[in-house]
Amino acid sequence: MSRIAGSTRDVAIWGFRRQTVPILTTLAACLIDLLPVVAAAPLIPDFAYLVLLAWRLLRPELWLAWMALPLGLFDDLVAGHPLGQSMALWTLTFLVLDLVDSRVGWRDYWMDWFFASLAILGYTAGTWYVARAMGSRVDPMVLAPQFALSIFAYPLVARIVIALDRWPPAR
């Protein structure tokens, strides 16, 4: 008995895979914060946010805005952020991108990079504001290198996400 391509079993497996791979890769990116990397200044991009942003821009139909809450909670708990920081900023990002999707008729690579840059700017400013509200007196210009590195790291993260979305390659 031969297997029919596109059978209900195959469709169910691919549907499950399409839902779980983005979630698992975002959670794995959150775990990068557990690596013993010490930096004197905030230079390292928030890879969990970049992966989340890349998945959201690549597959806008995949997640509703509420999905950012549990993912942000996991990131807050793993990274040691103030509880609610990633939850609020990631949800706000999803809501703004939903608004952009409803207003913009089409997007290409450059527009995605532009919207990602604006989202990264908002996220960086939001983390600075939360740190300031918690009592830190950090000059916002200290975050400029992290902002720039995050913008230039986004295309690499997006390429990895695209490769994961297309894996395994078609035969």
URWONOR-V918219 format. One record per helix or strand of 3 or more residues. SS is the DSSP state (H for helix, E for strand). FROM is the first residue (numbers start at 1). LEN is the number of residues. If there is no record, write none. Layout:
SS&FROM&LEN  SS&FROM&LEN
This chain:
H&8&27  H&47&12  H&67&13  H&85&19  H&109&25  H&140&27
